[in-house]
Amino acid sequence: MNFTERQQQQMMYRLRCAAERDPDDEIANLCSQLAFELETPRRHTRLTEQDIQLIKYAVKKNYQPLKSGVDTSTFFS
């Protein structure tokens, strides 16, 4: 799968928020790991089914960052 840089940033943002907020430690750790891995070149071209499901989960949950005042307009405008 190919994604634009903006789409990759959106995925990483949602995964990081899920990593911070999700009450299930296993899911939170998986989200954190995937967000980190997506920063490496071309990792987004090798997404597994589990990766895709995790991204969908993070997007569906729509968690917000713990730090208040984060400007998300650059990601979701």
PyMOL Python script that loads the backbone (N, CA, C, O; Angstrom):
from pymol import cmd

cmd.read_pdbstr("""\
ATOM      1  N   MET A   1       0.835  -1.180   0.000  1.00  0.00           N
ATOM      2  CA  MET A   1       0.000   0.000   0.000  1.00  0.00           C
ATOM      3  C   MET A   1       0.877   1.239   0.000  1.00  0.00           C
ATOM      4  O   MET A   1       1.898   1.300   0.686  1.00  0.00           O
ATOM      5  N   ASN A   2       0.472   2.198  -0.761  1.00  0.00           N
ATOM      6  CA  ASN A   2       1.174   3.476  -0.776  1.00  0.00           C
ATOM      7  C   ASN A   2       0.288   4.545  -0.170  1.00  0.00           C
ATOM      8  O   ASN A   2      -0.908   4.624  -0.452  1.00  0.00           O
ATOM      9  N   PHE A   3       0.893   5.356   0.659  1.00  0.00           N
ATOM     10  CA  PHE A   3       0.189   6.450   1.313  1.00  0.00           C
ATOM     11  C   PHE A   3       0.983   7.720   1.109  1.00  0.00           C
ATOM     12  O   PHE A   3       2.203   7.687   0.953  1.00  0.00           O
ATOM     13  N   THR A   4       0.282   8.837   1.110  1.00  0.00           N
ATOM     14  CA  THR A   4       0.971  10.116   1.036  1.00  0.00           C
ATOM     15  C   THR A   4       1.648  10.367   2.384  1.00  0.00           C
ATOM     16  O   THR A   4       1.345   9.709   3.379  1.00  0.00           O
ATOM     17  N   GLU A   5       2.554  11.314   2.396  1.00  0.00           N
ATOM     18  CA  GLU A   5       3.224  11.659   3.651  1.00  0.00           C
ATOM     19  C   GLU A   5       2.205  12.142   4.688  1.00  0.00           C
ATOM     20  O   GLU A   5       2.321  11.839   5.875  1.00  0.00           O
ATOM     21  N   ARG A   6       1.225  12.884   4.230  1.00  0.00           N
ATOM     22  CA  ARG A   6       0.179  13.379   5.130  1.00  0.00           C
ATOM     23  C   ARG A   6      -0.614  12.221   5.746  1.00  0.00           C
ATOM     24  O   ARG A   6      -0.891  12.226   6.946  1.00  0.00           O
ATOM     25  N   GLN A   7      -0.977  11.238   4.929  1.00  0.00           N
ATOM     26  CA  GLN A   7      -1.706  10.082   5.434  1.00  0.00           C
ATOM     27  C   GLN A   7      -0.870   9.314   6.456  1.00  0.00           C
ATOM     28  O   GLN A   7      -1.394   8.839   7.463  1.00  0.00           O
ATOM     29  N   GLN A   8       0.417   9.197   6.195  1.00  0.00           N
ATOM     30  CA  GLN A   8       1.302   8.515   7.138  1.00  0.00           C
ATOM     31  C   GLN A   8       1.347   9.264   8.465  1.00  0.00           C
ATOM     32  O   GLN A   8       1.312   8.650   9.532  1.00  0.00           O
ATOM     33  N   GLN A   9       1.427  10.597   8.397  1.00  0.00           N
ATOM     34  CA  GLN A   9       1.445  11.403   9.609  1.00  0.00           C
ATOM     35  C   GLN A   9       0.141  11.250  10.393  1.00  0.00           C
ATOM     36  O   GLN A   9       0.158  11.186  11.623  1.00  0.00           O
ATOM     37  N   GLN A  10      -0.977  11.192   9.692  1.00  0.00           N
ATOM     38  CA  GLN A  10      -2.270  11.008  10.346  1.00  0.00           C
ATOM     39  C   GLN A  10      -2.329   9.649  11.043  1.00  0.00           C
ATOM     40  O   GLN A  10      -2.803   9.550  12.175  1.00  0.00           O
ATOM     41  N   MET A  11      -1.851   8.612  10.374  1.00  0.00           N
ATOM     42  CA  MET A  11      -1.847   7.276  10.982  1.00  0.00           C
ATOM     43  C   MET A  11      -0.974   7.259  12.235  1.00  0.00           C
ATOM     44  O   MET A  11      -1.376   6.727  13.270  1.00  0.00           O
ATOM     45  N   MET A  12       0.211   7.836  12.139  1.00  0.00           N
ATOM     46  CA  MET A  12       1.113   7.846  13.291  1.00  0.00           C
ATOM     47  C   MET A  12       0.516   8.642  14.446  1.00  0.00           C
ATOM     48  O   MET A  12       0.657   8.257  15.607  1.00  0.00           O
ATOM     49  N   TYR A  13      -0.150   9.747  14.131  1.00  0.00           N
ATOM     50  CA  TYR A  13      -0.787  10.562  15.168  1.00  0.00           C
ATOM     51  C   TYR A  13      -1.855   9.756  15.904  1.00  0.00           C
ATOM     52  O   TYR A  13      -1.882   9.733  17.134  1.00  0.00           O
ATOM     53  N   ARG A  14      -2.725   9.102  15.158  1.00  0.00           N
ATOM     54  CA  ARG A  14      -3.796   8.305  15.772  1.00  0.00           C
ATOM     55  C   ARG A  14      -3.216   7.149  16.588  1.00  0.00           C
ATOM     56  O   ARG A  14      -3.704   6.847  17.677  1.00  0.00           O
ATOM     57  N   LEU A  15      -2.188   6.515  16.067  1.00  0.00           N
ATOM     58  CA  LEU A  15      -1.554   5.415  16.798  1.00  0.00           C
ATOM     59  C   LEU A  15      -0.912   5.916  18.089  1.00  0.00           C
ATOM     60  O   LEU A  15      -1.011   5.258  19.125  1.00  0.00           O
ATOM     61  N   ARG A  16      -0.263   7.063  18.038  1.00  0.00           N
ATOM     62  CA  ARG A  16       0.362   7.611  19.254  1.00  0.00           C
ATOM     63  C   ARG A  16      -0.681   7.974  20.312  1.00  0.00           C
ATOM     64  O   ARG A  16      -0.489   7.726  21.502  1.00  0.00           O
ATOM     65  N   CYS A  17      -1.783   8.565  19.856  1.00  0.00           N
ATOM     66  CA  CYS A  17      -2.859   8.902  20.801  1.00  0.00           C
ATOM     67  C   CYS A  17      -3.435   7.640  21.437  1.00  0.00           C
ATOM     68  O   CYS A  17      -3.694   7.611  22.640  1.00  0.00           O
ATOM     69  N   ALA A  18      -3.635   6.604  20.635  1.00  0.00           N
ATOM     70  CA  ALA A  18      -4.137   5.334  21.171  1.00  0.00           C
ATOM     71  C   ALA A  18      -3.125   4.736  22.138  1.00  0.00           C
ATOM     72  O   ALA A  18      -3.504   4.164  23.160  1.00  0.00           O
ATOM     73  N   ALA A  19      -1.842   4.865  21.823  1.00  0.00           N
ATOM     74  CA  ALA A  19      -0.806   4.345  22.716  1.00  0.00           C
ATOM     75  C   ALA A  19      -0.837   5.043  24.074  1.00  0.00           C
ATOM     76  O   ALA A  19      -0.597   4.414  25.105  1.00  0.00           O
ATOM     77  N   GLU A  20      -1.131   6.333  24.076  1.00  0.00           N
ATOM     78  CA  GLU A  20      -1.210   7.097  25.325  1.00  0.00           C
ATOM     79  C   GLU A  20      -2.461   6.784  26.124  1.00  0.00           C
ATOM     80  O   GLU A  20      -2.414   6.727  27.353  1.00  0.00           O
ATOM     81  N   ARG A  21      -3.571   6.580  25.445  1.00  0.00           N
ATOM     82  CA  ARG A  21      -4.871   6.566  26.107  1.00  0.00           C
ATOM     83  C   ARG A  21      -5.536   5.206  26.274  1.00  0.00           C
ATOM     84  O   ARG A  21      -6.348   5.034  27.183  1.00  0.00           O
ATOM     85  N   ASP A  22      -5.216   4.244  25.429  1.00  0.00           N
ATOM     86  CA  ASP A  22      -5.958   2.988  25.468  1.00  0.00           C
ATOM     87  C   ASP A  22      -5.713   2.259  26.789  1.00  0.00           C
ATOM     88  O   ASP A  22      -4.567   2.119  27.215  1.00  0.00           O
ATOM     89  N   PRO A  23      -6.779   1.797  27.435  1.00  0.00           N
ATOM     90  CA  PRO A  23      -6.623   1.132  28.728  1.00  0.00           C
ATOM     91  C   PRO A  23      -5.999  -0.261  28.627  1.00  0.00           C
ATOM     92  O   PRO A  23      -5.497  -0.779  29.624  1.00  0.00           O
ATOM     93  N   ASP A  24      -6.021  -0.867  27.457  1.00  0.00           N
ATOM     94  CA  ASP A  24      -5.430  -2.187  27.269  1.00  0.00           C
ATOM     95  C   ASP A  24      -3.942  -2.020  26.959  1.00  0.00           C
ATOM     96  O   ASP A  24      -3.579  -1.522  25.894  1.00  0.00           O
ATOM     97  N   ASP A  25      -3.091  -2.434  27.883  1.00  0.00           N
ATOM     98  CA  ASP A  25      -1.650  -2.240  27.722  1.00  0.00           C
ATOM     99  C   ASP A  25      -1.097  -2.915  26.472  1.00  0.00           C
ATOM    100  O   ASP A  25      -0.192  -2.382  25.829  1.00  0.00           O
ATOM    101  N   GLU A  26      -1.628  -4.071  26.127  1.00  0.00           N
ATOM    102  CA  GLU A  26      -1.125  -4.781  24.950  1.00  0.00           C
ATOM    103  C   GLU A  26      -1.413  -3.978  23.677  1.00  0.00           C
ATOM    104  O   GLU A  26      -0.538  -3.818  22.826  1.00  0.00           O
ATOM    105  N   ILE A  27      -2.636  -3.480  23.557  1.00  0.00           N
ATOM    106  CA  ILE A  27      -2.997  -2.660  22.395  1.00  0.00           C
ATOM    107  C   ILE A  27      -2.182  -1.373  22.390  1.00  0.00           C
ATOM    108  O   ILE A  27      -1.684  -0.958  21.344  1.00  0.00           O
ATOM    109  N   ALA A  28      -2.044  -0.744  23.542  1.00  0.00           N
ATOM    110  CA  ALA A  28      -1.273   0.495  23.634  1.00  0.00           C
ATOM    111  C   ALA A  28       0.171   0.268  23.183  1.00  0.00           C
ATOM    112  O   ALA A  28       0.729   1.091  22.456  1.00  0.00           O
ATOM    113  N   ASN A  29       0.769  -0.830  23.605  1.00  0.00           N
ATOM    114  CA  ASN A  29       2.147  -1.128  23.212  1.00  0.00           C
ATOM    115  C   ASN A  29       2.258  -1.406  21.717  1.00  0.00           C
ATOM    116  O   ASN A  29       3.211  -0.967  21.073  1.00  0.00           O
ATOM    117  N   LEU A  30       1.296  -2.130  21.168  1.00  0.00           N
ATOM    118  CA  LEU A  30       1.303  -2.400  19.729  1.00  0.00           C
ATOM    119  C   LEU A  30       1.163  -1.111  18.929  1.00  0.00           C
ATOM    120  O   LEU A  30       1.834  -0.932  17.913  1.00  0.00           O
ATOM    121  N   CYS A  31       0.297  -0.219  19.382  1.00  0.00           N
ATOM    122  CA  CYS A  31       0.127   1.078  18.706  1.00  0.00           C
ATOM    123  C   CYS A  31       1.411   1.889  18.753  1.00  0.00           C
ATOM    124  O   CYS A  31       1.815   2.488  17.757  1.00  0.00           O
ATOM    125  N   SER A  32       2.042   1.905  19.906  1.00  0.00           N
ATOM    126  CA  SER A  32       3.288   2.641  20.055  1.00  0.00           C
ATOM    127  C   SER A  32       4.365   2.079  19.132  1.00  0.00           C
ATOM    128  O   SER A  32       5.066   2.837  18.460  1.00  0.00           O
ATOM    129  N   GLN A  33       4.498   0.769  19.098  1.00  0.00           N
ATOM    130  CA  GLN A  33       5.507   0.137  18.264  1.00  0.00           C
ATOM    131  C   GLN A  33       5.264   0.415  16.784  1.00  0.00           C
ATOM    132  O   GLN A  33       6.200   0.727  16.048  1.00  0.00           O
ATOM    133  N   LEU A  34       4.020   0.304  16.351  1.00  0.00           N
ATOM    134  CA  LEU A  34       3.715   0.539  14.941  1.00  0.00           C
ATOM    135  C   LEU A  34       3.946   2.000  14.562  1.00  0.00           C
ATOM    136  O   LEU A  34       4.470   2.281  13.484  1.00  0.00           O
ATOM    137  N   ALA A  35       3.564   2.925  15.430  1.00  0.00           N
ATOM    138  CA  ALA A  35       3.807   4.348  15.157  1.00  0.00           C
ATOM    139  C   ALA A  35       5.303   4.600  14.985  1.00  0.00           C
ATOM    140  O   ALA A  35       5.718   5.337  14.091  1.00  0.00           O
ATOM    141  N   PHE A  36       6.097   3.987  15.838  1.00  0.00           N
ATOM    142  CA  PHE A  36       7.545   4.127  15.744  1.00  0.00           C
ATOM    143  C   PHE A  36       8.067   3.537  14.431  1.00  0.00           C
ATOM    144  O   PHE A  36       8.882   4.156  13.747  1.00  0.00           O
ATOM    145  N   GLU A  37       7.597   2.346  14.087  1.00  0.00           N
ATOM    146  CA  GLU A  37       8.054   1.679  12.864  1.00  0.00           C
ATOM    147  C   GLU A  37       7.663   2.459  11.606  1.00  0.00           C
ATOM    148  O   GLU A  37       8.399   2.451  10.619  1.00  0.00           O
ATOM    149  N   LEU A  38       6.526   3.120  11.638  1.00  0.00           N
ATOM    150  CA  LEU A  38       6.076   3.865  10.461  1.00  0.00           C
ATOM    151  C   LEU A  38       6.954   5.076  10.157  1.00  0.00           C
ATOM    152  O   LEU A  38       6.837   5.676   9.088  1.00  0.00           O
ATOM    153  N   GLU A  39       7.820   5.431  11.079  1.00  0.00           N
ATOM    154  CA  GLU A  39       8.750   6.531  10.828  1.00  0.00           C
ATOM    155  C   GLU A  39       9.923   6.090   9.968  1.00  0.00           C
ATOM    156  O   GLU A  39      10.661   6.932   9.455  1.00  0.00           O
ATOM    157  N   THR A  40      10.108   4.795   9.802  1.00  0.00           N
ATOM    158  CA  THR A  40      11.207   4.305   8.970  1.00  0.00           C
ATOM    159  C   THR A  40      10.787   4.322   7.502  1.00  0.00           C
ATOM    160  O   THR A  40       9.606   4.179   7.185  1.00  0.00           O
ATOM    161  N   PRO A  41      11.756   4.498   6.616  1.00  0.00           N
ATOM    162  CA  PRO A  41      11.424   4.573   5.182  1.00  0.00           C
ATOM    163  C   PRO A  41      10.720   3.314   4.667  1.00  0.00           C
ATOM    164  O   PRO A  41      11.134   2.192   4.955  1.00  0.00           O
ATOM    165  N   ARG A  42       9.691   3.518   3.930  1.00  0.00           N
ATOM    166  CA  ARG A  42       8.942   2.484   3.219  1.00  0.00           C
ATOM    167  C   ARG A  42       8.277   1.435   4.115  1.00  0.00           C
ATOM    168  O   ARG A  42       7.802   0.419   3.608  1.00  0.00           O
ATOM    169  N   ARG A  43       8.232   1.654   5.423  1.00  0.00           N
ATOM    170  CA  ARG A  43       7.554   0.684   6.292  1.00  0.00           C
ATOM    171  C   ARG A  43       6.071   0.611   5.946  1.00  0.00           C
ATOM    172  O   ARG A  43       5.460  -0.451   6.066  1.00  0.00           O
ATOM    173  N   HIS A  44       5.492   1.723   5.519  1.00  0.00           N
ATOM    174  CA  HIS A  44       4.063   1.756   5.192  1.00  0.00           C
ATOM    175  C   HIS A  44       3.730   0.876   3.981  1.00  0.00           C
ATOM    176  O   HIS A  44       2.561   0.569   3.747  1.00  0.00           O
ATOM    177  N   THR A  45       4.730   0.474   3.225  1.00  0.00           N
ATOM    178  CA  THR A  45       4.475  -0.391   2.068  1.00  0.00           C
ATOM    179  C   THR A  45       4.423  -1.868   2.457  1.00  0.00           C
ATOM    180  O   THR A  45       4.098  -2.721   1.631  1.00  0.00           O
ATOM    181  N   ARG A  46       4.746  -2.166   3.720  1.00  0.00           N
ATOM    182  CA  ARG A  46       4.776  -3.559   4.179  1.00  0.00           C
ATOM    183  C   ARG A  46       3.811  -3.795   5.339  1.00  0.00           C
ATOM    184  O   ARG A  46       4.133  -4.531   6.272  1.00  0.00           O
ATOM    185  N   LEU A  47       2.652  -3.187   5.288  1.00  0.00           N
ATOM    186  CA  LEU A  47       1.685  -3.346   6.370  1.00  0.00           C
ATOM    187  C   LEU A  47       1.099  -4.753   6.365  1.00  0.00           C
ATOM    188  O   LEU A  47       0.704  -5.277   5.323  1.00  0.00           O
ATOM    189  N   THR A  48       1.052  -5.349   7.550  1.00  0.00           N
ATOM    190  CA  THR A  48       0.419  -6.655   7.700  1.00  0.00           C
ATOM    191  C   THR A  48      -1.066  -6.453   7.966  1.00  0.00           C
ATOM    192  O   THR A  48      -1.526  -5.329   8.164  1.00  0.00           O
ATOM    193  N   GLU A  49      -1.799  -7.539   7.969  1.00  0.00           N
ATOM    194  CA  GLU A  49      -3.231  -7.457   8.294  1.00  0.00           C
ATOM    195  C   GLU A  49      -3.415  -6.937   9.720  1.00  0.00           C
ATOM    196  O   GLU A  49      -4.330  -6.156   9.983  1.00  0.00           O
ATOM    197  N   GLN A  50      -2.553  -7.364  10.632  1.00  0.00           N
ATOM    198  CA  GLN A  50      -2.633  -6.886  12.014  1.00  0.00           C
ATOM    199  C   GLN A  50      -2.369  -5.378  12.071  1.00  0.00           C
ATOM    200  O   GLN A  50      -3.046  -4.658  12.805  1.00  0.00           O
ATOM    201  N   ASP A  51      -1.392  -4.899  11.303  1.00  0.00           N
ATOM    202  CA  ASP A  51      -1.099  -3.461  11.265  1.00  0.00           C
ATOM    203  C   ASP A  51      -2.321  -2.678  10.795  1.00  0.00           C
ATOM    204  O   ASP A  51      -2.686  -1.663  11.388  1.00  0.00           O
ATOM    205  N   ILE A  52      -2.939  -3.153   9.743  1.00  0.00           N
ATOM    206  CA  ILE A  52      -4.118  -2.478   9.179  1.00  0.00           C
ATOM    207  C   ILE A  52      -5.253  -2.440  10.187  1.00  0.00           C
ATOM    208  O   ILE A  52      -5.911  -1.412  10.349  1.00  0.00           O
ATOM    209  N   GLN A  53      -5.482  -3.553  10.862  1.00  0.00           N
ATOM    210  CA  GLN A  53      -6.541  -3.604  11.873  1.00  0.00           C
ATOM    211  C   GLN A  53      -6.234  -2.664  13.035  1.00  0.00           C
ATOM    212  O   GLN A  53      -7.139  -2.026  13.574  1.00  0.00           O
ATOM    213  N   LEU A  54      -4.977  -2.576  13.419  1.00  0.00           N
ATOM    214  CA  LEU A  54      -4.578  -1.684  14.502  1.00  0.00           C
ATOM    215  C   LEU A  54      -4.778  -0.216  14.112  1.00  0.00           C
ATOM    216  O   LEU A  54      -5.238   0.587  14.924  1.00  0.00           O
ATOM    217  N   ILE A  55      -4.439   0.126  12.888  1.00  0.00           N
ATOM    218  CA  ILE A  55      -4.656   1.492  12.404  1.00  0.00           C
ATOM    219  C   ILE A  55      -6.145   1.811  12.381  1.00  0.00           C
ATOM    220  O   ILE A  55      -6.552   2.891  12.810  1.00  0.00           O
ATOM    221  N   LYS A  56      -6.957   0.892  11.888  1.00  0.00           N
ATOM    222  CA  LYS A  56      -8.409   1.102  11.869  1.00  0.00           C
ATOM    223  C   LYS A  56      -8.948   1.285  13.277  1.00  0.00           C
ATOM    224  O   LYS A  56      -9.808   2.134  13.509  1.00  0.00           O
ATOM    225  N   TYR A  57      -8.447   0.494  14.218  1.00  0.00           N
ATOM    226  CA  TYR A  57      -8.870   0.598  15.617  1.00  0.00           C
ATOM    227  C   TYR A  57      -8.532   1.985  16.170  1.00  0.00           C
ATOM    228  O   TYR A  57      -9.371   2.635  16.794  1.00  0.00           O
ATOM    229  N   ALA A  58      -7.297   2.428  15.934  1.00  0.00           N
ATOM    230  CA  ALA A  58      -6.859   3.728  16.452  1.00  0.00           C
ATOM    231  C   ALA A  58      -7.670   4.872  15.854  1.00  0.00           C
ATOM    232  O   ALA A  58      -8.012   5.826  16.552  1.00  0.00           O
ATOM    233  N   VAL A  59      -7.974   4.779  14.572  1.00  0.00           N
ATOM    234  CA  VAL A  59      -8.775   5.819  13.908  1.00  0.00           C
ATOM    235  C   VAL A  59     -10.193   5.810  14.466  1.00  0.00           C
ATOM    236  O   VAL A  59     -10.764   6.867  14.735  1.00  0.00           O
ATOM    237  N   LYS A  60     -10.758   4.625  14.640  1.00  0.00           N
ATOM    238  CA  LYS A  60     -12.126   4.510  15.153  1.00  0.00           C
ATOM    239  C   LYS A  60     -12.238   5.071  16.573  1.00  0.00           C
ATOM    240  O   LYS A  60     -13.213   5.749  16.896  1.00  0.00           O
ATOM    241  N   LYS A  61     -11.246   4.791  17.418  1.00  0.00           N
ATOM    242  CA  LYS A  61     -11.275   5.269  18.801  1.00  0.00           C
ATOM    243  C   LYS A  61     -11.155   6.791  18.883  1.00  0.00           C
ATOM    244  O   LYS A  61     -11.718   7.417  19.781  1.00  0.00           O
ATOM    245  N   ASN A  62     -10.415   7.381  17.936  1.00  0.00           N
ATOM    246  CA  ASN A  62     -10.297   8.840  17.864  1.00  0.00           C
ATOM    247  C   ASN A  62      -9.850   9.460  19.190  1.00  0.00           C
ATOM    248  O   ASN A  62     -10.365  10.500  19.600  1.00  0.00           O
ATOM    249  N   TYR A  63      -8.895   8.816  19.853  1.00  0.00           N
ATOM    250  CA  TYR A  63      -8.354   9.361  21.098  1.00  0.00           C
ATOM    251  C   TYR A  63      -7.681  10.694  20.821  1.00  0.00           C
ATOM    252  O   TYR A  63      -7.137  10.923  19.741  1.00  0.00           O
ATOM    253  N   GLN A  64      -7.729  11.565  21.814  1.00  0.00           N
ATOM    254  CA  GLN A  64      -7.055  12.853  21.745  1.00  0.00           C
ATOM    255  C   GLN A  64      -5.788  12.784  22.597  1.00  0.00           C
ATOM    256  O   GLN A  64      -5.726  11.994  23.539  1.00  0.00           O
ATOM    257  N   PRO A  65      -4.785  13.590  22.286  1.00  0.00           N
ATOM    258  CA  PRO A  65      -3.536  13.540  23.054  1.00  0.00           C
ATOM    259  C   PRO A  65      -3.742  13.962  24.503  1.00  0.00           C
ATOM    260  O   PRO A  65      -4.635  14.752  24.809  1.00  0.00           O
ATOM    261  N   LEU A  66      -2.910  13.429  25.389  1.00  0.00           N
ATOM    262  CA  LEU A  66      -2.994  13.793  26.798  1.00  0.00           C
ATOM    263  C   LEU A  66      -2.645  15.262  27.011  1.00  0.00           C
ATOM    264  O   LEU A  66      -3.231  15.930  27.863  1.00  0.00           O
ATOM    265  N   LYS A  67      -1.699  15.753  26.243  1.00  0.00           N
ATOM    266  CA  LYS A  67      -1.284  17.143  26.368  1.00  0.00           C
ATOM    267  C   LYS A  67      -2.336  18.032  25.728  1.00  0.00           C
ATOM    268  O   LYS A  67      -2.675  17.860  24.558  1.00  0.00           O
ATOM    269  N   SER A  68      -2.844  18.972  26.487  1.00  0.00           N
ATOM    270  CA  SER A  68      -3.855  19.878  25.949  1.00  0.00           C
ATOM    271  C   SER A  68      -3.195  20.926  25.062  1.00  0.00           C
ATOM    272  O   SER A  68      -2.012  21.236  25.210  1.00  0.00           O
ATOM    273  N   GLY A  69      -3.971  21.455  24.153  1.00  0.00           N
ATOM    274  CA  GLY A  69      -3.487  22.519  23.291  1.00  0.00           C
ATOM    275  C   GLY A  69      -2.694  22.049  22.092  1.00  0.00           C
ATOM    276  O   GLY A  69      -2.013  22.851  21.453  1.00  0.00           O
ATOM    277  N   VAL A  70      -2.764  20.763  21.771  1.00  0.00           N
ATOM    278  CA  VAL A  70      -2.055  20.259  20.594  1.00  0.00           C
ATOM    279  C   VAL A  70      -2.792  20.700  19.341  1.00  0.00           C
ATOM    280  O   VAL A  70      -3.998  20.489  19.217  1.00  0.00           O
ATOM    281  N   ASP A  71      -2.077  21.304  18.423  1.00  0.00           N
ATOM    282  CA  ASP A  71      -2.673  21.797  17.185  1.00  0.00           C
ATOM    283  C   ASP A  71      -2.747  20.663  16.172  1.00  0.00           C
ATOM    284  O   ASP A  71      -1.725  20.230  15.639  1.00  0.00           O
ATOM    285  N   THR A  72      -3.961  20.184  15.908  1.00  0.00           N
ATOM    286  CA  THR A  72      -4.142  19.095  14.958  1.00  0.00           C
ATOM    287  C   THR A  72      -4.539  19.604  13.571  1.00  0.00           C
ATOM    288  O   THR A  72      -4.787  18.805  12.667  1.00  0.00           O
ATOM    289  N   SER A  73      -4.598  20.899  13.402  1.00  0.00           N
ATOM    290  CA  SER A  73      -5.056  21.452  12.136  1.00  0.00           C
ATOM    291  C   SER A  73      -4.128  21.057  10.982  1.00  0.00           C
ATOM    292  O   SER A  73      -4.583  20.942   9.843  1.00  0.00           O
ATOM    293  N   THR A  74      -2.862  20.853  11.253  1.00  0.00           N
ATOM    294  CA  THR A  74      -1.934  20.466  10.193  1.00  0.00           C
ATOM    295  C   THR A  74      -2.175  19.047   9.722  1.00  0.00           C
ATOM    296  O   THR A  74      -1.840  18.703   8.589  1.00  0.00           O
ATOM    297  N   PHE A  75      -2.757  18.214  10.585  1.00  0.00           N
ATOM    298  CA  PHE A  75      -3.013  16.821  10.223  1.00  0.00           C
ATOM    299  C   PHE A  75      -4.384  16.613   9.605  1.00  0.00           C
ATOM    300  O   PHE A  75      -4.541  15.794   8.699  1.00  0.00           O
ATOM    301  N   PHE A  76      -5.379  17.350  10.090  1.00  0.00           N
ATOM    302  CA  PHE A  76      -6.754  17.034   9.736  1.00  0.00           C
ATOM    303  C   PHE A  76      -7.524  18.188   9.131  1.00  0.00           C
ATOM    304  O   PHE A  76      -8.743  18.259   9.280  1.00  0.00           O
ATOM    305  N   SER A  77      -6.847  19.084   8.458  1.00  0.00           N
ATOM    306  CA  SER A  77      -7.562  20.213   7.848  1.00  0.00           C
ATOM    307  C   SER A  77      -7.918  19.897   6.405  1.00  0.00           C
ATOM    308  O   SER A  77      -8.523  20.725   5.723  1.00  0.00           O
TER     309      SER A  77
END
""", "prot")
cmd.dss("prot")
cmd.show_as("cartoon", "prot")
cmd.util.cbc("prot")
cmd.orient("prot")
